[in-house]
Amino acid sequence: MPLLRLLTIVATLVSLQLFTLELPAADELVPAVSNVAADAAVSDATADAVVSVAAEPEAVLSAGDTAWMLTATALVLFMTLPGLALFYGGLVRAKNVLSVLVQCFALAGIMSLLWVVVGYSLAFTNGGSTQAWLGGFSQLFLKDLKVDSMTGSIPESIFVTFQMTFFIITPALIAGAYAERMKFAAMVLFSVLWGLTCYLPICHMAWAGEGALFHTWGVLDFAGGTVVHINAGIAALVACIMIGKRRGYPQEPIKPHNLTMTVTGAALLWVGWFGFNAGSQLAADGTAGMAMLVTQVSAATAAVTWMLIEWVKHGKPSALGLVSGAVGGLVGITPASGTVGVPGALVIGVACGFGCYFGAVTLKHMFKYDDSLDAFGVHGVGGIIGALLTGLFASHQLGGSVDSLFLSGGAIQAALADGSIDAEAAASAGTVAGQVWAQLLSIIVTVAWSGILSAIILFVIDKTVGLRVASDSESTGLDLSEHDEQGYII
């Protein structure tokens, strides 16, 4: 595993402090200190104390931000229960519907406990020598969490719970690839081990702040393009290949048993995604509002794009295609939602409509793997498209690094002269290639990390408890063979 070893070595060389407070510029502090010292005739020591106070402002709780984040957290949990459970449950055959619901419900409990015990600590604390790629153990069992602990302007307890809901839904997404054939015990083991070794490091790299690998590269992942969708999508691809095809696939048609349930689940996912994306701002402000708008625009555009593709190719649009397109658009806008405007959202929506259609309909048949519910085709492909296009369309005004995608050289000077961009925006122009390169690096690391470790985990589980149910159990259905119950009487 030379690639993984190389990535680990590179990651451990980065050793900046986690969550380093961003101080005001020195030239902003000096006048304030000088005025205080002059007016009050204070000593240099007192002036230094003023600087210290100015540099470390006390966090102030915002009732508005807190209320919004309480809502956003509930919305993201709503995406798994009942959203994803219904979406996936309707896509499988009737004899397996209960097994999918049980998987989603069980993961909501198991991953919550894992997050409290060790997950939050490894994702969001300072890992010392491992800071570039993984946190530490200082917050095991959330031992230092108090009522008045703060993350920005909201209680830390809300931030912990908000991030917990991401930890829940990500392994649940993977279940769509191995649906109808994996043992329940194997699913539990895989989800726990994958969460520890794949989700937590990528989450830390992307979101743990100063010193974390993706942060040092300037990667933009507002709400989880790499952390959630590429990470889960690649694991899904590896899982469906290693566990093998469902019995009879593709010779026998394997059709969804209840598309009404699937459409209902997709609708719940769409609504819940506003918490996923707009909530990732951790505040009720303009960025959260723009994130909500572009989320809607991208989802709508991708849904209509997929619908039109089917209409042209097959003469009729399908319910499954429409909801799959919407989910693809939601996936694609996720990493970009805090840094792109409406034009970028439109392009991302169209690209994900075409790209996810290709991934779900053409790609898996081309390479003959059985991604049961298109977890890779939608989440993996859509996540990669969204992460790359984030680099192209991230707006300077929205916190991104590029404001003028098509400006360079003399065009920048002309834009400065006519006032269409200001000096600050001009300074950021021409960095599109650098931002896209940073996005590409994050995709490569995520694909390699999740792909290699997922394969190792699945191999170990297969050699111990076994990955796949017995042939007769698969024929009977996982509802009866794994849970001794039936969601539907067949």
Secondary structure, DSSP 4 states (H G I P E B T S, - for coil): -HHHHHHHHHHHT--PPTT---PPPHHHHHHHHHHHHHHHT--HHHHHHHHHHHHSPPP---HHHHHHHHHHHHHHHHIIIIIIHHHHHHHS-GGGHHHHHHHHHHHHHHHHHHIIIIIHHHHHS--GGGTTT---STTGGGTT--TT-EETTEEHHHHHHHHHHHHHHHHHHHHHHHTTTB-HHHHHHHHHHHIIIIIHHHHHHHHS-TTSHHHHHT---SS-IIIIIIHHHHHHHHHHHHH-PPTTTTTS----S-HHHHHHHHHHHHHHHHHHHHGGGSSSSHHHHHHHHHHHHHHHHHHHHHHHHHHHHHSS--HHHHHHHHHHHHHHHTTTTTT--HHHHHHHHHHHHHHHHIIIIIIHHHHT---TT-HIIIIIHHHHHHHHHHHHH--GGGT-S-S-TT--THHHHHHHHHTSS-HHHHHHTT-HHHHHHHHHHHHHHHHHHHHHHHHHHHHHHHHHT-SB--HHHHHH-HHHHHHS--SS--
